[in-house]
Amino acid sequence: MTGLFTPFSLRKVTFRNRIAVSPMSQYRSRDGFANDWHKVHLGRFAMGGAGLVYAEATAVEADGRRTAGDLGIWDDAHIANLRSITAFLSHEGAVPGIQLGHAGRKASERRPWHGETPIDEEDVTTRNERPWISIAPSPIPYADGWPVPRQMSGQDIERVISAFGDAARRSREAGFQIIEVYAAHGFLVHQFLSPISNRRTDRWGGNAQNRRRFAVEIAQAIRANWPEDYPLAFRLSATDWLDGGIEIEDTIETARALKQAGVDMIDCSSGGVGGKERPRRMTLEQGFQSPFAKRIRREADIATMAVGFLWDPNFCNDLVAHEKADMIALAREILDDPNWPLHAAAKLGVDKDHAMWPTEAGWWLMKRQRLVEKLGLR
């Protein structure tokens, strides 16, 4: 029976299980460069048994960063530090993935613990981080108090599409084996997809086909610079949860168009385009976004990843076993417990005596377990 611990292949890349680590921004980069923090942060998830480990949202342009601390891959100089990370992830059995993104109108933002507001004078004086001009499909600010972004010209659009293609080539050279495009949560690609943020009347807006053109051409640019044997995924907001915004039916059509452009999997999230407040239509509960993964998988005939408020191994196993999704992705749950996959394997009866653990840890834990059981201490 298919379940969390059944291997899964996309193109010629095989994941040892169906568990992915979602991209989690750390805001610890300087000038886009990865460092030891990123290697330890990501490396522990590979050691903890995840099948796919995504690096955080990585900007394809310097001005496409959300904050000054974001990772970047807009320069060949970024490759070497990332290669060190992918080598470790691969050695520990995980597939190294990267999420490529551009913040658009959400760029030039303060880190979450500094307020998640536009960069201000405090950032300039205390951290030497200065604001930069944001761009967007239409001159509509992200939220109250945010600057009006500069509307992108056709030349801007073509430049950013090319930047995604260049970033794919660098990702290949850095040792990544799967790319996910960040087209959700109100970032630039999502800004083009949603009528909430895209009011253009040219070939990049106006109707659904034109609004998804940016995403489709990004997929094509990546495919032109990405090995045929390596998969490409898109994270989409399946719904904006807002009247007049994207609904699941729109996203099914987008998934179909992306599949035609060479995309292999849809990471099914939601929301993020209408400001910082949670939309009233959004109800939070375990797996609240998983029905999107099920519908897109069935109706667009494409592999899907379920994400969001997932923590129970049995619930997650059911999603895969009953073909509601092909993979599941964890973020804060696995940040809290980097060994979640190994603990889940034990809970589901897949692993006994810590056999799936790295030998350097599993041998000791197995020995402790047998001693504790022998003495009746637990």
C-alpha positions as CSV (number, residue, x, y, z in Angstrom):
1,M,0.0,0.0,0.0
2,T,1.3,3.4,-0.9
3,G,2.1,5.6,2.0
4,L,4.5,8.2,3.4
5,F,7.5,5.9,3.2
6,T,7.0,4.7,-0.3
7,P,9.6,6.1,-2.7
8,F,8.3,8.5,-5.3
9,S,9.8,9.6,-8.6
10,L,9.4,12.7,-10.8
11,R,11.2,12.4,-14.2
12,K,14.5,10.7,-13.2
13,V,14.7,12.0,-9.6
14,T,13.6,9.6,-6.9
15,F,12.7,10.7,-3.4
16,R,13.2,8.1,-0.7
17,N,9.8,9.0,0.9
18,R,6.9,11.4,0.4
19,I,8.0,13.9,3.0
20,A,9.3,17.4,1.9
21,V,10.7,20.2,4.0
22,S,9.0,23.4,2.8
23,P,11.1,26.5,2.1
24,M,11.5,28.4,5.4
25,S,13.1,31.9,5.1
26,Q,15.8,32.4,7.7
27,Y,16.8,36.0,6.9
28,R,20.4,35.2,7.8
29,S,22.0,35.9,4.4
30,R,24.1,38.9,3.5
31,D,24.1,40.1,-0.1
32,G,22.3,36.9,-1.0
33,F,25.1,34.5,0.0
34,A,24.3,31.2,1.9
35,N,26.5,30.5,4.9
36,D,27.0,28.0,7.7
37,W,23.6,28.8,9.2
38,H,21.8,27.6,6.1
39,K,23.9,24.5,5.9
40,V,23.2,23.4,9.5
41,H,19.5,24.5,9.2
42,L,18.9,22.4,6.1
43,G,21.3,19.6,6.9
44,R,19.6,18.5,10.0
45,F,16.4,17.8,8.0
46,A,18.3,15.5,5.7
47,M,19.7,13.7,8.7
48,G,16.2,13.6,10.1
49,G,14.9,11.5,7.2
50,A,13.1,13.9,4.9
51,G,13.0,12.9,1.2
52,L,13.1,16.4,-0.2
53,V,14.7,19.4,1.5
54,Y,14.0,22.8,-0.1
55,A,16.2,25.8,0.5
56,E,14.3,28.9,1.3
57,A,12.8,31.4,-1.2
58,T,15.9,32.5,-3.2
59,A,15.7,35.7,-5.1
60,V,16.4,35.7,-8.9
61,E,17.2,39.4,-8.7
62,A,18.7,41.5,-5.9
63,D,15.7,43.8,-6.0
64,G,13.4,40.7,-5.9
65,R,14.4,40.0,-2.3
66,R,11.7,40.3,0.3
67,T,14.2,41.4,3.0
68,A,17.9,42.3,3.0
69,G,18.5,38.9,4.7
70,D,17.1,36.7,1.9
71,L,19.1,34.2,-0.1
72,G,19.9,35.0,-3.6
73,I,21.0,33.3,-6.8
74,W,21.2,36.3,-9.2
75,D,25.0,36.0,-9.5
76,D,27.4,33.1,-10.3
77,A,29.3,34.0,-7.1
78,H,26.4,32.6,-5.1
79,I,26.9,29.1,-6.5
80,A,29.8,27.8,-4.5
81,N,28.2,28.3,-1.1
82,L,25.0,26.6,-2.2
83,R,27.0,23.7,-3.7
84,S,28.4,22.9,-0.3
85,I,24.9,22.6,1.1
86,T,23.5,20.4,-1.8
87,A,26.5,18.1,-1.5
88,F,25.7,17.4,2.2
89,L,21.9,17.0,1.6
90,S,22.6,14.5,-1.2
91,H,25.1,12.6,0.9
92,E,22.6,12.2,3.7
93,G,20.0,10.8,1.3
94,A,17.7,13.8,0.7
95,V,17.0,15.4,-2.7
96,P,18.2,19.0,-2.6
97,G,15.6,21.5,-3.9
98,I,15.5,25.2,-4.3
99,Q,12.6,27.6,-4.4
100,L,13.1,30.5,-6.9
101,G,11.2,33.6,-6.3
102,H,10.7,37.4,-6.7
103,A,8.9,39.4,-4.1
104,G,7.5,42.0,-6.5
105,R,5.5,44.6,-4.4
106,K,6.4,42.8,-1.2
107,A,10.1,43.6,-1.6
108,S,12.1,45.9,0.6
109,E,10.4,44.6,3.8
110,R,11.7,44.3,7.3
111,R,12.3,40.9,8.9
112,P,9.2,39.4,10.6
113,W,10.6,40.1,14.1
114,H,11.3,43.7,13.1
115,G,7.6,44.2,12.2
116,E,7.0,42.9,8.6
117,T,6.6,46.5,7.4
118,P,8.5,48.4,4.8
119,I,12.2,49.1,5.6
120,D,12.4,52.3,7.5
121,E,15.0,54.6,9.1
122,E,15.7,52.2,12.0
123,D,16.9,49.6,9.5
124,V,19.2,52.2,7.9
125,T,20.7,53.4,11.1
126,T,21.0,50.2,13.1
127,R,21.5,47.6,10.4
128,N,22.8,49.6,7.4
129,E,20.0,48.2,5.3
130,R,18.4,50.6,2.9
131,P,15.1,50.3,1.1
132,W,14.8,49.7,-2.7
133,I,12.1,50.3,-5.2
134,S,9.6,47.5,-5.6
135,I,7.9,46.5,-8.9
136,A,4.6,44.8,-9.6
137,P,2.2,44.1,-12.5
138,S,0.1,47.1,-11.4
139,P,0.8,50.1,-9.2
140,I,-1.2,48.7,-6.3
141,P,0.4,48.6,-2.8
142,Y,0.5,45.3,-0.9
143,A,-1.3,46.8,2.1
144,D,-2.1,50.1,3.8
145,G,1.1,52.0,4.7
146,W,3.1,50.2,1.9
147,P,4.6,52.2,-1.0
148,V,3.1,52.1,-4.4
149,P,5.2,49.7,-6.5
150,R,6.5,50.7,-9.9
151,Q,4.4,49.1,-12.7
152,M,6.5,46.8,-14.7
153,S,7.1,47.6,-18.3
154,G,7.3,44.9,-21.0
155,Q,11.1,45.1,-20.8
156,D,10.9,44.6,-17.0
157,I,8.8,41.5,-17.5
158,E,11.1,40.0,-20.1
159,R,14.1,40.7,-17.8
160,V,12.6,38.9,-14.8
161,I,11.5,35.9,-17.0
162,S,15.1,35.7,-18.2
163,A,16.4,36.0,-14.6
164,F,14.4,32.9,-13.6
165,G,16.0,31.1,-16.6
166,D,19.5,32.2,-15.5
167,A,18.7,31.2,-11.9
168,A,17.8,27.7,-13.1
169,R,21.2,27.3,-14.8
170,R,22.9,28.4,-11.6
171,S,20.7,26.0,-9.6
172,R,21.8,23.2,-11.8
173,E,25.5,24.2,-11.3
174,A,24.9,24.4,-7.5
175,G,23.7,20.8,-7.3
176,F,20.0,21.2,-6.9
177,Q,17.8,18.5,-8.4
178,I,14.4,20.1,-8.2
179,I,13.2,23.7,-8.6
180,E,10.0,25.1,-7.1
181,V,8.8,28.5,-8.4
182,Y,7.3,30.6,-5.6
183,A,4.0,31.6,-7.3
184,A,1.9,31.9,-4.1
185,H,1.4,34.0,-1.0
186,G,1.3,37.3,-2.8
187,F,4.7,37.3,-4.3
188,L,5.4,38.5,-7.9
189,V,4.2,35.5,-9.9
190,H,1.1,35.3,-7.8
191,Q,0.6,39.0,-8.3
192,F,0.4,38.4,-12.0
193,L,-2.0,35.5,-11.5
194,S,-4.5,37.3,-9.3
195,P,-7.0,39.9,-10.5
196,I,-6.7,41.4,-7.0
197,S,-3.2,42.7,-7.9
198,N,-3.1,42.5,-11.7
199,R,-5.2,45.2,-13.4
200,R,-3.3,45.3,-16.6
201,T,-5.0,45.4,-20.0
202,D,-2.1,44.3,-22.2
203,R,-1.0,40.7,-23.0
204,W,0.0,40.2,-19.4
205,G,-3.4,40.9,-17.9
206,G,-7.1,41.4,-18.4
207,N,-8.2,37.8,-18.7
208,A,-7.1,34.6,-17.0
209,Q,-5.0,33.4,-19.9
210,N,-3.1,36.6,-20.0
211,R,-2.6,36.7,-16.3
212,R,-1.0,33.3,-16.3
213,R,1.2,34.1,-19.2
214,F,4.0,35.3,-16.9
215,A,4.0,32.0,-14.9
216,V,3.9,29.9,-18.1
217,E,6.8,31.8,-19.7
218,I,8.9,31.5,-16.5
219,A,8.3,27.8,-16.6
220,Q,9.5,27.7,-20.2
221,A,12.6,29.8,-19.4
222,I,13.5,27.5,-16.6
223,R,12.9,24.4,-18.7
224,A,15.3,25.8,-21.3
225,N,18.0,26.0,-18.7
226,W,17.2,23.0,-16.5
227,P,18.0,19.3,-17.2
228,E,15.3,17.3,-18.9
229,D,15.8,14.6,-16.2
230,Y,15.1,17.0,-13.3
231,P,11.6,18.0,-12.1
232,L,10.1,21.4,-11.9
233,A,7.4,22.4,-9.4
234,F,5.3,25.5,-8.8
235,R,3.8,26.6,-5.4
236,L,0.4,28.1,-6.2
237,S,-2.1,29.8,-4.0
238,A,-5.1,27.7,-5.0
239,T,-7.5,30.4,-3.8
240,D,-7.1,34.0,-2.6
241,W,-9.9,33.5,-0.2
242,L,-11.2,36.8,-1.4
243,D,-14.2,37.7,-3.6
244,G,-13.0,38.7,-7.0
245,G,-9.7,36.8,-6.5
246,I,-8.4,33.4,-7.6
247,E,-10.6,30.4,-7.0
248,I,-9.7,26.8,-7.2
249,E,-11.2,26.4,-10.6
250,D,-8.8,29.1,-11.9
251,T,-5.8,27.3,-10.3
252,I,-6.8,24.0,-11.9
253,E,-6.6,25.7,-15.3
254,T,-3.3,27.3,-14.3
255,A,-1.9,23.8,-13.4
256,R,-3.0,22.5,-16.7
257,A,-1.2,25.3,-18.6
258,L,1.9,24.8,-16.4
259,K,1.9,21.1,-17.1
260,Q,2.0,21.8,-20.8
261,A,5.0,24.1,-20.2
262,G,7.0,21.3,-18.5
263,V,5.9,21.6,-14.8
264,D,5.7,18.2,-12.9
265,M,4.2,19.0,-9.6
266,I,2.0,21.7,-7.9
267,D,2.6,22.6,-4.3
268,C,-0.9,23.6,-3.1
269,S,-1.1,26.5,-0.7
270,S,-3.4,29.5,-0.5
271,G,-3.9,33.1,0.3
272,G,-1.4,35.9,0.8
273,V,-2.3,38.5,-1.8
274,G,-4.8,40.7,0.1
275,G,-2.6,42.1,2.8
276,K,-1.4,40.9,6.2
277,E,-4.8,40.0,7.8
278,R,-6.2,36.5,7.4
279,P,-9.2,36.6,5.0
280,R,-12.5,35.8,6.7
281,R,-13.2,33.0,4.3
282,M,-10.1,31.1,5.5
283,T,-10.7,28.5,8.2
284,L,-7.7,27.0,9.8
285,E,-7.6,23.4,10.8
286,Q,-5.3,20.4,10.2
287,G,-4.8,19.9,6.5
288,F,-7.2,22.7,5.6
289,Q,-5.4,23.1,2.2
290,S,-5.2,19.4,1.4
291,P,-8.6,19.3,-0.5
292,F,-6.9,21.7,-3.1
293,A,-4.1,19.1,-3.6
294,K,-6.7,16.4,-4.2
295,R,-8.7,18.4,-6.7
296,I,-5.8,19.7,-8.7
297,R,-4.2,16.2,-8.8
298,R,-7.4,14.7,-10.1
299,E,-8.7,17.5,-12.5
300,A,-5.3,18.7,-13.8
301,D,-3.8,15.3,-14.0
302,I,-0.5,16.4,-12.3
303,A,1.3,15.4,-9.2
304,T,0.6,17.5,-6.1
305,M,2.0,18.3,-2.7
306,A,-0.2,19.0,0.3
307,V,1.0,21.7,2.7
308,G,-0.2,23.7,5.7
309,F,-1.2,22.7,9.2
310,L,0.1,19.2,8.9
311,W,1.5,17.4,11.9
312,D,-0.1,14.0,12.5
313,P,1.7,11.1,10.8
314,N,-1.5,9.1,10.3
315,F,-3.3,12.1,8.8
316,C,-0.4,12.7,6.4
317,N,-0.1,9.0,5.6
318,D,-3.8,8.9,4.7
319,L,-3.3,11.8,2.2
320,V,-0.7,9.8,0.2
321,A,-2.3,6.3,0.7
322,H,-5.7,7.4,-0.6
323,E,-4.2,9.4,-3.5
324,K,-5.2,12.8,-2.2
325,A,-1.6,14.1,-2.7
326,D,1.7,12.6,-3.9
327,M,3.8,14.3,-1.3
328,I,3.3,16.3,1.9
329,A,5.4,19.3,3.0
330,L,6.1,20.4,6.6
331,A,7.6,23.7,7.8
332,R,7.1,24.7,11.4
333,E,6.3,21.2,12.5
334,I,9.6,19.9,11.3
335,L,11.4,23.0,12.5
336,D,10.2,22.1,15.9
337,D,11.2,18.4,15.4
338,P,13.8,17.9,12.6
339,N,13.5,14.1,13.2
340,W,9.7,14.2,12.4
341,P,10.1,11.7,9.5
342,L,12.0,9.2,11.6
343,H,9.5,9.6,14.5
344,A,6.6,9.2,12.0
345,A,8.2,6.0,10.6
346,A,8.2,4.5,14.1
347,K,4.7,5.6,14.8
348,L,3.4,4.0,11.6
349,G,5.3,0.8,12.2
350,V,7.6,1.3,9.3
351,D,10.8,1.5,11.3
352,K,11.9,-0.7,14.2
353,D,15.0,-0.5,16.3
354,H,15.9,2.9,14.8
355,A,17.1,1.2,11.6
356,M,16.2,4.2,9.4
357,W,18.3,6.6,11.5
358,P,21.8,7.5,10.6
359,T,24.0,4.8,12.0
360,E,25.9,7.3,14.2
361,A,22.6,8.0,16.1
362,G,20.5,5.0,15.5
363,W,22.9,2.5,17.1
364,W,22.9,4.4,20.3
365,L,19.2,4.9,20.4
366,M,18.5,1.3,19.7
367,K,20.8,0.3,22.5
368,R,19.1,2.7,24.9
369,Q,15.6,1.5,23.8
370,R,16.5,-2.2,24.5
371,L,18.0,-1.3,27.9
372,V,15.1,0.8,28.9
373,E,12.6,-2.0,27.9
374,K,14.7,-4.6,29.7
375,L,14.7,-2.7,32.9
376,G,11.0,-1.7,32.6
377,L,11.8,2.0,33.0
378,R,9.4,3.3,30.3
